[in-house]
Amino acid sequence: MHQAESPIVVIGASAGGIQALLELIAELPAAYSAPVFVVVHIGTARSLLPDILTRGSQLAASHAEHGEQFVPGHVYVAPPDCHMLVRGDKIELSHGPRENHSRPAIDPLFRSAARSHGDRVVGIILSGALSDGTTGLLTVKSHGGTAIVQDPEDALVEGMPVSALRLVEADQVLPARDIGRFLASTNVSRSRSREIGDMGDPFEAPAKKIRADFEAQERDSRGNQLTM
């Protein structure tokens, strides 16, 4: 099977996101045809997340290794204190600067996947505080990928979903379990070349939206919206 024929699923979660992640992954069948990449804000702490995901699903999970060639139907988890990037059909680990106070961070994974795999990327934001993953999901969307956000009412911590929905026009807003069911039952890999062509520079739209959001913060014009 050529990697070009398969979607690439990237998932970001933080506070309250482990339960959501478990619910999502549990819905994926053993024959699931996409690789799944997961970043959870674990910092430098020892992580048992791959073991937990393997026990709770039909898919095998492991901490990603630098230079590893990824395969469909496997869950790759960012190891402690490393950003996880996707380059072609391989994984890169980086000890680069923290982003959004985190390493691993969600945005580097989403950006690298979007730039490497374009409209085949499915980006998913789950429960968490603050805004990590928002600009990454915007990059996914701007490259023609699919943007999915956990319904804030279903999230234990709504900050990340709310932030993502403020800047990104999500394709799906669903409870965590329904996100898994959607992935399992839908061919989410599709061509959006026409949409990308109409958008011009894929980095222009995200930059404009981010600038507008920062200006709204400076004017304190968000009213009762969540402050990041």
N, C-alpha and C positions, 0 to 999 in steps of 0.2 A: 504493500500500500504506500503510495506517495504521500508525504506530509502535506503537499499542496491540496490534496483532496479532503482534508480533515479540518474542521474548525479547531481553534485554539481557545481554551477556556481559562480565563484568569480571574481569580477571586481575591478580594481584599476584605479583611475583617479586623476588628479590634475589640474593645470592651463589649462583652455580651455576645461576641460573634462566634464563639466555639459551638454553642448550642445550635445556632443558625446553620453553621457550616455542617455539623453532623446531620441535621435534618435534610439539608440539600443533598449531600453526598450519598445518604442512605437511599435516595430515590434513583440513583444512576445504576443501570444494569451492568452485569459482569461483562457484557459485550460492548460497552460504551466505546465509541470510536474516536473520541477526542482525548488528547492529553489535557490534564487539569493542573493548573499552577496556583498555589495558595500562599498568600502572605498574611500572617497574623502578627500583630505587634507583640512579640515575645521578648524583645531586647536581647540581653546576653544570657538569660536564664536557660537552663537545660529544658529541652522540650520533648515531651512524649506524644506530641500531636500525631505524627505518622502512625504510631501504634494504635492510638485511639480511633483514628479514621479507618484503619484497616479492619479493626474489630467491629466497627459500626457500619460497614458497607460491604458491597460486593467487589470493590476495587482495592488493589494494593496501593499503599502509600509509603513514601520514604522521604527523608531529607534529600534535597537536591545536592548533587556533587558538581564541582566546577568541571566544565568540559564534557559533561554527560550528554549523550545523545538521547533525546526524549522519544518516547513511544506512545501510541494511542492507548487509552484505557488505563493510564497510571496517574496517580495523584502525586505531584511534586510539591513539597513543602519547603519554604525558605528556612534554612537553618538559623540558629541564634546568631545575632550580630553580623549578618550578611544580607546585603541586597541580592535579590535573585533577578537575573535578566534573561531574556530569550533572544538568541541570535541565530537566525536560520533554524536548523534542526538541533541546536545545542543550547545548553544552559551555561550561563556565566554567573559566578558569584563574585561579589565586590564588597570590600570593606570601605567604600567611599563614604563621604560625609553623611551624617544623618539628614533625613528629609522629614519635615513635619515632626521633628524631635524623635524620629524612629529609625532604627536599623535592625531588622529589615523594615522597609517602607513599601507601601502599595504603589505609589506613583511610578517609581523606576520600573517595576515589572510591567505595568500597563503601558507605559511609553515605549519600552523596548519591544513588547509584543506587537503593538500597533505599527511601529515603524518597520518591523521585520515581516509581519504577516497581514497587514492591511485589513481588508474587509472580511477576513476569516476569523477575526478575533471576537470573542464574546467576553465582555467585561462585566463583572458582577461586584456590587458593593453591598456588604452586609453590615450588621450592627457595629457601632463604634462611636467614639466621641470625636469632636473636632472635624477636620476636613481632609485627612489623607485619603487619596484615591479620587478626589473630585477632578483635578486637572488631568490625571491619568485616564479617567473614564471619558473625559472630554476629548482627549487625544484619540482614544479608541473610536469614539463616535465620528470624529472628524476624518478618520481614515476609512470610513465606511463600515466599521464594525458594529456590533450589536451591544447596546447598553442596557443592563438590567440592574434594578435597584430593589433591595428588600423594602417592602412596605414599612414606613416608619412606625405604623401602629403595631406591627408584628415584631419590631426590633426592641431588644431590651434597652439599648442605648440608641437613640434616634439621630444623634449628631451627624454621623457620616452619611446616612441615607438622605437626611434633610439637606445637607450641604450639596450632595451630588444632584439632587432633584432641582435645586435652585439654579444650577448652571448647565445641566445636561438635560436634553430632551430624551428621556428614557424610552426604550422600546417596550419594556415591560416593568411594571411595579407590582411585585407579588410577595406573599409570605414566603419564607425560606423554603418550606417543603414544596410549595408550588413551583418555585424556581427549578428545583431538581426535576420535578415532573415535566416541566416545560422543556428542559434540556433533553430529557430522556425520550420525549415524544415528538420533538420538532427538529427538522433540519434547519438549524440556525445559520449555517454557512450559506451565504448567498452573495451574489455580485451586486455591488452598488456603484459600479463604475460611472453610471450616468449621474448619480447624486454627487460623487466626488468631483466629476468634471464641472458640475454646476457650482460647486463650492469654491473653485479656484485653489488658492494655496491652502493646504489642509491645516496649517498652523495659524492662519490669519483669524479664523473664527474663534478658536479657543483664546487667543491673545486678546481679542476685543472683549469677549465675555468676562475674562478674568479682570481686565482693566476696569470694566464697568462695575464689577462686583467690589473691587477695591475702592472705587470712587463712592459707591453706595455706603461702604463702611465708614469712609472719612466724613461723609455728610450725615452719618447716623440716621439714614433714611430707611432702615429695615423695620422700624416699628417694633413689634413684638416677636420678630423672627429670632431664631437662635443665634447668639453671638459666637463667632469663632475665635 
